[in-house]
Amino acid sequence: MTVIAWIVEGTWPACVDAARTHAPEDAEIVLLHVSGHEIPGIAHGAFAGLLGRGHPERDPGTRLEHLAATSANRLLQDAADRLGRPCTRIERTGRVEQEVVVAAQGAELLIVARDGDRSRLGPRSLGPASRFVVDHAPCPVLLVWPESAPGLAGTPMPPPPPSEAGGDGHESGRDPGIDPRQSGG
């Protein structure tokens, strides 16, 4: 069994703890971190456009790529230390949500932490990338809260059941799209 824990700055401890709790002892645990390519790409483009291509050693995009790789390695090491059992560490670069979905091919479980509005329950507790991953993952997803889940106080109540009179929520029992004055009834 392969369990992938998506390691993201700020929410990774919850994913590691969930892997430690829910993955069987004989499972292969993969700690996955994905660095986006957008920011280094912008820096590369700005440097090439403004300063030309003559000095690649001064390209800030390259420096940002190195910083991202160093940060990812440190984060994956911290996650592996917290996990406290053998695991595989994978660092990918690209469009984050797509890289996570591709990495989950063949896995039996993907662990994802909520990264949106964590002050209340509901769909907004997922950011755009994690929403994409949850919607497109090729395997079951375990969705975890990075901290304690908020209470039910802010949860909207479901709509009332249809009324007894018409059975369809309309008291007259007639089709709401038909004006009774025009239908002869």
PyMOL commands that set and color helices and strands:
alter all, ss='L'
color gray80, all
select helices_A, chain A and resi 12-22+38-51+56-58+60-83+96-103+123-125+128-136+152-154
alter helices_A, ss='H'
color red, helices_A
select strands_A, chain A and resi 2-6+28-36+88-94+109-113+141-144
alter strands_A, ss='S'
color yellow, strands_A
deselect
rebuild
show_as cartoon
